[in-house]
Structure formats: structure tokens, C-alpha cells
Amino acid sequence: MIHNMEHGGVIIWYQPAKLDAAGVTTLKDFVNQQVTTERFKVILTPWSGADFGHPIAVTAWDWLLYLDRADLDQVGTFINAHYGDAPDPFGGPAKPGT
């Protein structure tokens, strides 16, 4: 996960006990669509560590956004602002399918 962020990617963490199935599906669908674009370094993963006080945390290198619901407008705004804003944004894997 850290390596993905070092290369300009974004991680969307969710706490399974705090986010309903519809919210998880919304995020999964968003990420599945995102990985077909030029901003493909987006990962969705459950969080199993200590409770961070919100259902969702969106992270990029040096950036963090907590959300109380699967708000794709806010997630998209975060990605637009911080995708690629990292120490080695051009490193990492090529876009899937290329």
C-alpha cells in the first residue's frame, strides 16, 4: 500500500463493521471503473487495525480524508487533487491492459 502511494496512487480504506454492504459496493464499483482510466493506481481494502473513528479513510502520500459514507464526489475530488502528488509519481506498474 505504501509503495502504491509512493508512486502517486490512492488507497481507500474502509472499516467493515462501520460501512454497510451498499457502501462497500459503491466503492468497489468506483475503483473498478477507476482502474480503467489514467488514474488506475487506486486500491480499495478493508482496514483491520485500530478504529480510526470513521467508516472510510482515503489516503495519498501526505494526504488523508476521513468520510462517514461512500461519497464519490469527495473521493473523486481527493483523487483529482492528490493523485500523482508523491515522491516517485511515474514509477510503479503500467496501466492494466497496456
MMTF fields as JSON, N, C-alpha, C and O atoms, coordinates in Angstrom:
{
  "mmtfVersion": "1.0.0",
  "mmtfProducer": "UNKNOWN",
  "numBonds": 391,
  "numAtoms": 392,
  "numGroups": 98,
  "numChains": 1,
  "numModels": 1,
  "chainsPerModel": [1],
  "groupsPerChain": [98],
  "chainIdList": ["A"],
  "bondAtomList": [4, 2, 8, 6, 12, 10, 16, 14, 20, 18, 24, 22, 28, 26, 32, 30, 36, 34, 40, 38, 44, 42, 48, 46, 52, 50, 56, 54, 60, 58, 64, 62, 68, 66, 72, 70, 76, 74, 80, 78, 84, 82, 88, 86, 92, 90, 96, 94, 100, 98, 104, 102, 108, 106, 112, 110, 116, 114, 120, 118, 124, 122, 128, 126, 132, 130, 136, 134, 140, 138, 144, 142, 148, 146, 152, 150, 156, 154, 160, 158, 164, 162, 168, 166, 172, 170, 176, 174, 180, 178, 184, 182, 188, 186, 192, 190, 196, 194, 200, 198, 204, 202, 208, 206, 212, 210, 216, 214, 220, 218, 224, 222, 228, 226, 232, 230, 236, 234, 240, 238, 244, 242, 248, 246, 252, 250, 256, 254, 260, 258, 264, 262, 268, 266, 272, 270, 276, 274, 280, 278, 284, 282, 288, 286, 292, 290, 296, 294, 300, 298, 304, 302, 308, 306, 312, 310, 316, 314, 320, 318, 324, 322, 328, 326, 332, 330, 336, 334, 340, 338, 344, 342, 348, 346, 352, 350, 356, 354, 360, 358, 364, 362, 368, 366, 372, 370, 376, 374, 380, 378, 384, 382, 388, 386],
  "bondOrderList": [1, 1, 1, 1, 1, 1, 1, 1, 1, 1, 1, 1, 1, 1, 1, 1, 1, 1, 1, 1, 1, 1, 1, 1, 1, 1, 1, 1, 1, 1, 1, 1, 1, 1, 1, 1, 1, 1, 1, 1, 1, 1, 1, 1, 1, 1, 1, 1, 1, 1, 1, 1, 1, 1, 1, 1, 1, 1, 1, 1, 1, 1, 1, 1, 1, 1, 1, 1, 1, 1, 1, 1, 1, 1, 1, 1, 1, 1, 1, 1, 1, 1, 1, 1, 1, 1, 1, 1, 1, 1, 1, 1, 1, 1, 1, 1, 1],
  "groupList": [{"groupName": "MET", "atomNameList": ["N", "CA", "C", "O"], "elementList": ["N", "C", "C", "O"], "formalChargeList": [0, 0, 0, 0], "bondAtomList": [1, 0, 2, 1, 3, 2], "bondOrderList": [1, 1, 2], "singleLetterCode": "M", "chemCompType": "L-PEPTIDE LINKING"}, {"groupName": "ILE", "atomNameList": ["N", "CA", "C", "O"], "elementList": ["N", "C", "C", "O"], "formalChargeList": [0, 0, 0, 0], "bondAtomList": [1, 0, 2, 1, 3, 2], "bondOrderList": [1, 1, 2], "singleLetterCode": "I", "chemCompType": "L-PEPTIDE LINKING"}, {"groupName": "HIS", "atomNameList": ["N", "CA", "C", "O"], "elementList": ["N", "C", "C", "O"], "formalChargeList": [0, 0, 0, 0], "bondAtomList": [1, 0, 2, 1, 3, 2], "bondOrderList": [1, 1, 2], "singleLetterCode": "H", "chemCompType": "L-PEPTIDE LINKING"}, {"groupName": "ASN", "atomNameList": ["N", "CA", "C", "O"], "elementList": ["N", "C", "C", "O"], "formalChargeList": [0, 0, 0, 0], "bondAtomList": [1, 0, 2, 1, 3, 2], "bondOrderList": [1, 1, 2], "singleLetterCode": "N", "chemCompType": "L-PEPTIDE LINKING"}, {"groupName": "GLU", "atomNameList": ["N", "CA", "C", "O"], "elementList": ["N", "C", "C", "O"], "formalChargeList": [0, 0, 0, 0], "bondAtomList": [1, 0, 2, 1, 3, 2], "bondOrderList": [1, 1, 2], "singleLetterCode": "E", "chemCompType": "L-PEPTIDE LINKING"}, {"groupName": "GLY", "atomNameList": ["N", "CA", "C", "O"], "elementList": ["N", "C", "C", "O"], "formalChargeList": [0, 0, 0, 0], "bondAtomList": [1, 0, 2, 1, 3, 2], "bondOrderList": [1, 1, 2], "singleLetterCode": "G", "chemCompType": "PEPTIDE LINKING"}, {"groupName": "VAL", "atomNameList": ["N", "CA", "C", "O"], "elementList": ["N", "C", "C", "O"], "formalChargeList": [0, 0, 0, 0], "bondAtomList": [1, 0, 2, 1, 3, 2], "bondOrderList": [1, 1, 2], "singleLetterCode": "V", "chemCompType": "L-PEPTIDE LINKING"}, {"groupName": "TRP", "atomNameList": ["N", "CA", "C", "O"], "elementList": ["N", "C", "C", "O"], "formalChargeList": [0, 0, 0, 0], "bondAtomList": [1, 0, 2, 1, 3, 2], "bondOrderList": [1, 1, 2], "singleLetterCode": "W", "chemCompType": "L-PEPTIDE LINKING"}, {"groupName": "TYR", "atomNameList": ["N", "CA", "C", "O"], "elementList": ["N", "C", "C", "O"], "formalChargeList": [0, 0, 0, 0], "bondAtomList": [1, 0, 2, 1, 3, 2], "bondOrderList": [1, 1, 2], "singleLetterCode": "Y", "chemCompType": "L-PEPTIDE LINKING"}, {"groupName": "GLN", "atomNameList": ["N", "CA", "C", "O"], "elementList": ["N", "C", "C", "O"], "formalChargeList": [0, 0, 0, 0], "bondAtomList": [1, 0, 2, 1, 3, 2], "bondOrderList": [1, 1, 2], "singleLetterCode": "Q", "chemCompType": "L-PEPTIDE LINKING"}, {"groupName": "PRO", "atomNameList": ["N", "CA", "C", "O"], "elementList": ["N", "C", "C", "O"], "formalChargeList": [0, 0, 0, 0], "bondAtomList": [1, 0, 2, 1, 3, 2], "bondOrderList": [1, 1, 2], "singleLetterCode": "P", "chemCompType": "L-PEPTIDE LINKING"}, {"groupName": "ALA", "atomNameList": ["N", "CA", "C", "O"], "elementList": ["N", "C", "C", "O"], "formalChargeList": [0, 0, 0, 0], "bondAtomList": [1, 0, 2, 1, 3, 2], "bondOrderList": [1, 1, 2], "singleLetterCode": "A", "chemCompType": "L-PEPTIDE LINKING"}, {"groupName": "LYS", "atomNameList": ["N", "CA", "C", "O"], "elementList": ["N", "C", "C", "O"], "formalChargeList": [0, 0, 0, 0], "bondAtomList": [1, 0, 2, 1, 3, 2], "bondOrderList": [1, 1, 2], "singleLetterCode": "K", "chemCompType": "L-PEPTIDE LINKING"}, {"groupName": "LEU", "atomNameList": ["N", "CA", "C", "O"], "elementList": ["N", "C", "C", "O"], "formalChargeList": [0, 0, 0, 0], "bondAtomList": [1, 0, 2, 1, 3, 2], "bondOrderList": [1, 1, 2], "singleLetterCode": "L", "chemCompType": "L-PEPTIDE LINKING"}, {"groupName": "ASP", "atomNameList": ["N", "CA", "C", "O"], "elementList": ["N", "C", "C", "O"], "formalChargeList": [0, 0, 0, 0], "bondAtomList": [1, 0, 2, 1, 3, 2], "bondOrderList": [1, 1, 2], "singleLetterCode": "D", "chemCompType": "L-PEPTIDE LINKING"}, {"groupName": "THR", "atomNameList": ["N", "CA", "C", "O"], "elementList": ["N", "C", "C", "O"], "formalChargeList": [0, 0, 0, 0], "bondAtomList": [1, 0, 2, 1, 3, 2], "bondOrderList": [1, 1, 2], "singleLetterCode": "T", "chemCompType": "L-PEPTIDE LINKING"}, {"groupName": "PHE", "atomNameList": ["N", "CA", "C", "O"], "elementList": ["N", "C", "C", "O"], "formalChargeList": [0, 0, 0, 0], "bondAtomList": [1, 0, 2, 1, 3, 2], "bondOrderList": [1, 1, 2], "singleLetterCode": "F", "chemCompType": "L-PEPTIDE LINKING"}, {"groupName": "ARG", "atomNameList": ["N", "CA", "C", "O"], "elementList": ["N", "C", "C", "O"], "formalChargeList": [0, 0, 0, 0], "bondAtomList": [1, 0, 2, 1, 3, 2], "bondOrderList": [1, 1, 2], "singleLetterCode": "R", "chemCompType": "L-PEPTIDE LINKING"}, {"groupName": "SER", "atomNameList": ["N", "CA", "C", "O"], "elementList": ["N", "C", "C", "O"], "formalChargeList": [0, 0, 0, 0], "bondAtomList": [1, 0, 2, 1, 3, 2], "bondOrderList": [1, 1, 2], "singleLetterCode": "S", "chemCompType": "L-PEPTIDE LINKING"}],
  "groupTypeList": [0, 1, 2, 3, 0, 4, 2, 5, 5, 6, 1, 1, 7, 8, 9, 10, 11, 12, 13, 14, 11, 11, 5, 6, 15, 15, 13, 12, 14, 16, 6, 3, 9, 9, 6, 15, 15, 4, 17, 16, 12, 6, 1, 13, 15, 10, 7, 18, 5, 11, 14, 16, 5, 2, 10, 1, 11, 6, 15, 11, 7, 14, 7, 13, 13, 8, 13, 14, 17, 11, 14, 13, 14, 9, 6, 5, 15, 16, 1, 3, 11, 2, 8, 5, 14, 11, 10, 14, 10, 16, 5, 5, 10, 11, 12, 10, 5, 15],
  "groupIdList": [1, 2, 3, 4, 5, 6, 7, 8, 9, 10, 11, 12, 13, 14, 15, 16, 17, 18, 19, 20, 21, 22, 23, 24, 25, 26, 27, 28, 29, 30, 31, 32, 33, 34, 35, 36, 37, 38, 39, 40, 41, 42, 43, 44, 45, 46, 47, 48, 49, 50, 51, 52, 53, 54, 55, 56, 57, 58, 59, 60, 61, 62, 63, 64, 65, 66, 67, 68, 69, 70, 71, 72, 73, 74, 75, 76, 77, 78, 79, 80, 81, 82, 83, 84, 85, 86, 87, 88, 89, 90, 91, 92, 93, 94, 95, 96, 97, 98],
  "secStructList": [7, 2, 2, 2, 2, 2, 6, 6, 7, 3, 3, 3, 3, 3, 7, 6, 6, 6, 1, 7, 2, 2, 2, 2, 2, 2, 2, 2, 2, 2, 2, 2, 2, 2, 6, 6, 1, 1, 7, 7, 7, 3, 3, 3, 3, 3, 7, 7, 1, 1, 7, 7, 1, 1, 1, 3, 3, 3, 3, 3, 6, 6, 3, 3, 3, 3, 3, 1, 1, 7, 7, 2, 2, 2, 2, 2, 2, 2, 2, 2, 2, 2, 6, 6, 7, 1, 1, 1, 6, 6, 7, 1, 7, 7, 7, 6, 6, 7],
  "xCoordList": [0.826, 0.0, 0.877, 0.639, 1.891, 2.794, 3.481, 3.623, 3.903, 4.588, 3.667, 4.115, 2.397, 1.434, 1.331, 1.31, 1.268, 1.189, 2.485, 2.447, 3.627, 4.909, 4.921, 5.555, 4.222, 4.15, 2.917, 2.513, 2.332, 1.255, -0.141, -1.102, -0.284, -1.597, -2.377, -1.88, -3.591, -4.522, -5.064, -5.378, -5.164, -5.747, -7.052, -7.091, -8.106, -9.375, -9.524, -9.718, -9.433, -9.577, -11.012, -11.582, -11.591, -12.902, -12.921, -12.264, -13.687, -13.86, -15.131, -16.23, -15.002, -16.169, -17.297, -18.468, -16.969, -18.016, -18.752, -19.807, -18.204, -18.812, -19.4, -20.035, -19.2, -19.705, -20.613, -20.218, -21.83, -22.782, -22.396, -21.536, -23.044, -22.734, -22.916, -22.14, -23.933, -24.16, -22.991, -22.583, -22.459, -21.305, -20.077, -19.345, -19.848, -18.713, -18.878, -17.919, -20.079, -20.347, -20.118, -19.539, -20.561, -20.347, -18.858, -18.44, -18.065, -16.622, -15.975, -15.105, -16.387, -15.831, -16.11, -15.215, -17.338, -17.695, -16.875, -16.417, -16.693, -15.901, -14.463, -13.913, -13.855, -12.461, -12.335, -11.392, -13.261, -13.22, -13.282, -12.647, -14.033, -14.078, -12.792, -12.253, -12.306, -11.114, -9.9, -9.109, -9.747, -8.555, -8.532, -7.54, -9.586, -9.591, -9.183, -9.133, -8.891, -8.534, -7.03, -6.301, -6.588, -5.184, -4.843, -3.668, -5.85, -5.638, -5.991, -6.944, -5.206, -5.503, -4.894, -5.204, -4.044, -3.386, -4.273, -3.856, -5.482, -6.434, -6.76, -7.146, -6.6, -6.817, -7.895, -7.898, -8.794, -9.797, -9.454, -9.242, -9.397, -9.068, -9.718, -9.842, -10.132, -10.661, -9.536, -8.39, -9.875, -8.947, -9.226, -10.37, -8.178, -8.353, -7.594, -7.506, -7.048, -6.318, -7.253, -8.456, -6.68, -7.446, -8.481, -8.247, -9.607, -10.691, -10.173, -9.614, -10.358, -9.926, -11.078, -10.929, -12.215, -13.304, -14.254, -15.192, -14.048, -14.907, -14.991, -14.109, -16.01, -16.089, -15.025, -14.602, -14.59, -13.715, -12.573, -12.76, -11.391, -10.243, -9.644, -9.346, -9.47, -8.857, -7.472, -7.338, -6.426, -5.067, -4.276, -4.442, -3.418, -2.407, -1.15, -1.202, -0.041, 1.202, 1.005, 0.749, 1.121, 0.963, -0.455, -0.638, -1.457, -2.819, -3.765, -3.56, -4.802, -5.772, -7.14, -7.267, -8.15, -9.535, -10.373, -10.406, -11.052, -11.996, -13.39, -13.766, -14.153, -15.53, -16.45, -16.061, -17.666, -18.66, -19.614, -20.457, -19.474, -20.259, -19.481, -18.52, -19.892, -19.219, -19.618, -20.449, -19.035, -19.328, -18.347, -17.215, -18.783, -17.897, -17.469, -16.409, -18.277, -17.851, -16.607, -15.654, -16.629, -15.466, -14.26, -13.127, -14.5, -13.402, -12.788, -11.566, -13.625, -13.136, -12.369, -11.337, -12.858, -12.158, -10.796, -9.807, -10.744, -9.48, -8.504, -7.34, -8.971, -8.102, -7.621, -6.44, -8.51, -8.106, -7.032, -6.134, -7.133, -6.186, -4.856, -3.826, -4.846, -3.641, -3.048, -1.951, -3.737, -3.176, -1.896, -1.885, -0.836, 0.441, 1.283, 2.429, 0.735, 1.449, 2.245, 1.82, 3.417, 4.182, 5.662, 6.001, 6.533, 7.961, 8.343, 9.244, 7.675, 8.028, 6.761, 6.409, 6.065, 4.752, 4.757, 3.719, 5.882, 5.919, 6.429, 6.557, 6.718, 7.158, 5.96, 4.807, 6.257, 5.192, 4.752, 5.392, 3.674, 3.233, 2.63, 2.219, 2.6, 1.914, 0.414, -0.041, -0.329, -1.791, -2.189, -1.649, -3.114, -3.551, -4.032, -4.722, -3.651, -4.086, -3.201, -3.495, -2.098, -1.206, 0.058, 0.919],
  "yCoordList": [-1.187, 0.0, 1.261, 2.209, 1.239, 2.402, 2.6, 3.73, 1.518, 1.609, 2.205, 3.001, 1.833, 2.413, 3.928, 4.69, 4.356, 5.792, 6.5, 7.627, 5.852, 6.448, 6.725, 7.677, 5.896, 6.068, 6.871, 6.814, 7.606, 8.525, 7.966, 8.645, 6.753, 6.133, 6.554, 7.287, 6.081, 6.399, 5.087, 4.155, 5.039, 3.883, 4.323, 5.345, 3.56, 3.78, 2.641, 1.486, 2.977, 2.009, 2.106, 3.195, 0.965, 1.011, 0.034, -1.008, 0.399, -0.46, -1.278, -0.727, -2.588, -3.415, -3.338, -3.424, -3.18, -3.114, -1.772, -1.64, -0.779, 0.552, 0.969, 2.019, 0.167, 0.522, -0.596, -1.761, -0.228, -1.245, -1.796, -1.246, -2.881, -3.557, -2.64, -2.706, -1.791, -0.868, 0.11, 0.433, 0.576, 1.477, 0.791, 1.381, -0.452, -1.218, -1.424, -1.262, -1.778, -1.98, -0.689, -0.717, 0.425, 1.716, 1.974, 2.384, 1.733, 1.947, 0.949, 1.328, -0.322, -1.332, -0.953, -1.016, -0.563, -0.181, 1.023, 1.075, 1.986, 3.171, 2.782, 3.227, 1.961, 1.559, 0.725, 0.917, -0.188, -0.989, -0.114, -0.425, 0.965, 1.911, 2.725, 2.965, 3.143, 3.997, 3.314, 3.959, 2.028, 1.336, 1.19, 0.71, 1.585, 1.578, 2.932, 3.102, 3.895, 5.244, 5.467, 4.561, 6.666, 7.032, 7.136, 7.174, 7.181, 7.209, 5.838, 5.685, 4.849, 3.451, 2.963, 1.854, 3.751, 3.308, 3.613, 4.305, 3.094, 3.27, 1.886, 0.984, 1.729, 0.449, 0.616, 1.601, -0.336, -0.408, -1.604, -2.703, -1.398, -2.501, -2.305, -1.179, -3.41, -3.291, -2.975, -3.376, -2.266, -1.917, -2.84, -2.972, -3.48, -4.379, -3.901, -4.621, -2.698, -2.152, -1.468, -1.728, -0.594, 0.15, 1.05, 1.584, 1.209, 2.062, 3.485, 4.084, 4.021, 5.394, 6.396, 7.547, 5.953, 6.871, 7.205, 7.975, 6.656, 6.89, 5.594, 4.745, 5.418, 4.203, 4.122, 3.029, 5.288, 5.321, 6.305, 7.379, 5.917, 6.823, 6.715, 5.618, 7.847, 7.888, 8.498, 9.578, 7.794, 8.24, 8.339, 7.544, 9.337, 9.516, 9.97, 10.209, 10.09, 10.483, 11.821, 12.832, 11.837, 13.045, 13.611, 14.745, 12.861, 13.364, 12.329, 11.127, 12.802, 11.921, 12.587, 13.77, 11.821, 12.284, 11.223, 10.073, 11.597, 10.694, 10.961, 12.109, 9.893, 10.022, 9.167, 8.105, 9.65, 8.915, 8.118, 7.374, 8.279, 7.498, 7.45, 8.197, 6.589, 6.426, 7.565, 7.38, 8.722, 9.923, 10.01, 10.466, 9.573, 9.518, 10.884, 11.014, 11.905, 13.26, 13.662, 14.206, 13.39, 13.73, 12.85, 13.331, 11.572, 10.678, 11.149, 11.224, 11.462, 11.946, 13.248, 13.42, 14.164, 15.431, 15.187, 15.815, 14.276, 13.926, 13.347, 13.747, 12.415, 11.809, 12.861, 12.885, 13.719, 14.772, 15.683, 16.143, 15.936, 16.839, 16.177, 16.85, 14.882, 14.266, 13.1, 12.646, 12.607, 11.515, 11.999, 13.042, 11.251, 11.615, 12.567, 12.843, 13.074, 14.005, 13.179, 12.996, 12.678, 11.731, 11.797, 12.431, 11.151, 11.198, 10.652, 11.192, 9.601, 8.967, 8.679, 7.514, 9.721, 9.524, 8.75, 8.223, 8.669, 7.971, 6.544, 5.841, 6.113, 4.744, 3.819, 4.239, 2.589, 1.62, 0.961, 1.117, 0.235, -0.558, 0.305, 1.446, -0.29, 0.356, 0.165, -0.701, 0.968, 0.846, -0.57, -1.091, -1.189, -2.539, -2.573, -1.667, -3.633, -3.798, -3.121, -3.168, -2.48, -1.821, -2.595, -2.191],
  "zCoordList": [0.0, 0.0, 0.0, -0.749, 0.859, 0.923, -0.424, -0.89, -1.041, -2.324, -3.387, -4.212, -3.378, -4.305, -4.093, -5.059, -2.847, -2.573, -2.968, -3.461, -2.756, -3.161, -4.666, -5.121, -5.427, -6.874, -7.307, -8.469, -6.386, -6.732, -6.619, -6.982, -6.129, -6.025, -4.792, -3.936, -4.723, -3.639, -3.069, -3.808, -1.749, -1.076, -0.415, 0.27, -0.619, 0.068, 1.073, 0.693, 2.349, 3.436, 3.952, 4.016, 4.319, 4.958, 6.121, 6.102, 7.124, 8.293, 8.089, 8.152, 7.844, 7.533, 8.557, 8.188, 9.82, 10.848, 10.835, 11.456, 10.134, 10.139, 8.795, 8.705, 7.747, 6.426, 5.925, 5.883, 5.547, 5.093, 3.722, 3.035, 3.342, 2.081, 0.871, -0.083, 0.91, -0.207, -0.353, -1.468, 0.768, 0.726, 0.156, -0.639, 0.558, 0.039, -1.466, -2.221, -1.907, -3.334, -4.113, -5.199, -3.576, -4.226, -4.435, -5.517, -3.402, -3.507, -4.466, -5.251, -4.413, -5.326, -6.781, -7.625, -7.068, -8.435, -8.89, -10.032, -7.993, -8.317, -8.642, -9.65, -7.802, -8.013, -9.289, -10.056, -9.526, -10.756, -12.003, -13.011, -11.942, -13.071, -13.124, -14.204, -11.984, -11.917, -12.532, -13.22, -12.293, -12.782, -14.303, -14.852, -14.989, -16.453, -17.02, -18.238, -16.152, -16.581, -16.403, -16.0, -16.704, -16.498, -15.014, -14.651, -14.164, -12.711, -12.152, -11.387, -12.55, -12.248, -10.937, -10.5, -10.303, -9.069, -7.855, -6.926, -7.88, -6.792, -6.239, -6.983, -4.935, -4.272, -3.204, -2.466, -3.126, -2.061, -1.193, -1.705, 0.123, 1.018, 2.383, 2.866, 3.0, 4.367, 5.35, 5.15, 6.39, 7.465, 8.64, 9.073, 9.157, 10.297, 11.53, 12.524, 11.467, 12.608, 13.587, 13.613, 14.384, 15.382, 14.714, 13.63, 15.36, 14.875, 14.668, 15.587, 13.47, 13.204, 13.256, 12.845, 13.76, 14.07, 12.944, 13.15, 11.761, 10.603, 9.81, 9.939, 9.003, 8.196, 7.094, 6.717, 6.578, 5.406, 5.631, 6.203, 5.169, 5.115, 3.719, 3.248, 3.064, 1.739, 1.931, 2.507, 1.442, 1.686, 0.391, -0.535, 0.364, -0.673, 0.068, 1.275, -0.624, 0.038, 0.746, 0.093, 2.063, 2.892, 2.94, 3.382, 2.502, 2.487, 3.065, 2.9, 3.743, 4.39, 4.389, 4.701, 4.037, 4.074, 4.768, 4.329, 5.85, 6.514, 5.972, 5.737, 5.775, 5.319, 6.189, 6.676, 6.37, 7.14, 6.258, 6.758, 4.934, 3.978, 2.66, 2.475, 1.763, 0.476, -0.46, -1.35, -0.261, -1.036, -2.209, -2.045, -3.385, -4.537, -5.036, -5.649, -4.785, -5.156, -4.366, -4.924, -3.063, -2.243, -2.574, -2.595, -2.83, -3.202, -4.521, -4.646, -5.495, -6.789, -6.672, -7.32, -5.855, -5.639, -5.002, -5.382, -4.033, -3.381, -4.406, -4.451, -5.221, -6.228, -7.224, -7.572, -7.681, -8.61, -8.011, -8.716, -6.719, -6.063, -5.734, -5.744, -5.443, -4.87, -5.648, -5.322, -6.659, -7.461, -8.126, -8.779, -7.961, -8.563, -7.735, -8.089, -6.639, -5.763, -4.753, -3.612, -5.193, -4.392, -4.798, -5.798, -4.034, -4.332, -5.723, -6.365, -6.188, -7.463, -8.26, -8.449, -8.733, -9.343, -10.657, -11.057, -11.329, -12.615, -12.49, -13.492, -11.271, -11.04, -10.904, -10.999, -10.685, -10.471, -11.755, -12.794, -11.687, -12.826, -13.943, -13.734, -15.122, -16.241, -16.083, -15.336, -16.781, -16.762, -17.188, -18.164, -16.478, -16.853, -18.307, -18.774, -18.999, -20.372, -21.41, -22.604, -20.953, -21.932, -22.119, -22.901]
}
